[in-house]
Amino acid sequence: MDAAAARSRLEAMIEDLDRSIAILRGESPERENAPADAGSGLSEHHRVEAALDALRRHRAAVRGALDRLAAGTYGRCVGCGGPVPEGRLEARPDAARCVPCQARHDRRGR
């Protein structure tokens, strides 16, 4: 993937993630629930916080890809330095690792 196409896709991803984060922040349930609703509200709060956490992690990965693009290292594996396959970058423009390095990273529990 050429640098201009990668930048465009990554910037669009940042915009989408920012929009999703803003929506979830607006839907975050209040901490002060009636006693009867305390259990369900807390559960909903945890679901929203978990979703926000996942979105923030994804945004950080996309930001990292933009940083690698600016540094001229986009498309190189941060694990082994080898190339990240074009198909992987097409599917996941924010991919930082080749498939074998990503598998090792996942097995270690991130």
C-alpha positions in Angstrom: 0.0 0.0 0.0 1.5 3.4 -0.9 2.0 6.0 1.7 -0.7 8.3 0.6 -3.4 5.6 0.6 -2.2 4.3 4.0 -2.3 7.8 5.5 -5.8 8.4 4.1 -7.1 5.1 5.5 -5.5 5.6 8.8 -6.7 9.2 9.2 -10.3 8.0 8.3 -9.9 5.3 11.0 -8.9 7.9 13.6 -12.0 10.0 12.7 -14.3 7.0 13.0 -12.8 5.9 16.3 -13.0 9.5 17.7 -16.7 9.6 16.6 -17.4 6.2 18.3 -15.6 7.3 21.5 -17.6 10.5 21.6 -20.9 8.6 21.1 -20.1 6.1 23.9 -19.0 8.9 26.2 -22.4 10.5 25.6 -24.2 7.2 26.3 -22.2 6.4 29.5 -24.8 5.6 32.2 -24.8 7.8 35.3 -23.0 6.4 38.3 -25.9 7.5 40.6 -28.7 4.9 39.9 -31.7 4.2 42.0 -31.0 1.3 44.4 -33.1 -1.1 42.4 -31.1 -0.3 39.3 -27.7 -0.4 40.9 -26.7 -3.9 39.6 -27.9 -3.3 36.0 -26.4 0.2 35.9 -23.1 -1.0 37.1 -23.1 -3.8 34.5 -23.9 -1.3 31.8 -21.3 1.1 33.0 -18.7 -1.7 32.8 -19.7 -2.6 29.3 -19.4 1.0 28.2 -16.0 1.4 29.9 -14.8 -1.9 28.3 -15.9 -0.7 24.9 -14.2 2.7 25.4 -11.0 1.0 26.5 -11.0 -1.2 23.3 -11.6 1.9 21.2 -8.8 3.8 22.9 -6.4 0.9 22.4 -7.4 0.6 18.7 -6.9 4.4 18.3 -3.5 4.2 19.9 -2.6 1.4 17.4 -3.7 3.6 14.5 -1.8 6.6 15.9 1.2 4.3 16.1 0.8 3.4 12.4 0.6 7.1 11.5 3.8 7.7 13.5 5.6 4.8 11.7 4.4 6.2 8.4 5.9 9.6 9.3 9.2 7.9 10.4 9.4 5.9 7.2 9.0 2.5 9.0 5.4 1.8 8.1 5.1 -1.7 6.6 8.1 -3.0 8.6 7.5 -5.4 11.5 8.3 -3.8 14.9 9.2 -7.3 16.1 11.7 -8.6 13.5 12.1 -5.7 11.1 10.9 -7.7 8.1 8.1 -6.6 5.8 4.5 -6.8 6.9 2.7 -8.5 4.0 0.7 -6.2 1.7 -2.5 -8.2 2.3 -2.2 -7.8 6.0 -1.8 -4.0 5.7 -4.8 -4.0 3.3 -6.9 -5.8 6.0 -5.4 -4.0 9.0 -3.7 -0.8 8.0 -2.6 -0.4 11.6 -0.8 -3.7 11.7 2.6 -3.3 13.4 3.8 -6.9 13.1 4.1 -9.6 10.5 1.8 -12.6 11.2 4.5 -14.8 13.0 5.6 -12.0 15.3 1.9 -11.1 16.0 1.2 -14.7 16.9 4.2 -14.7 19.4 3.0 -11.3 20.8 -0.5 -12.6 21.3 0.7 -15.8 23.0 2.7 -13.7 25.5 -0.5 -12.0 26.5 0.4 -8.6 25.0 
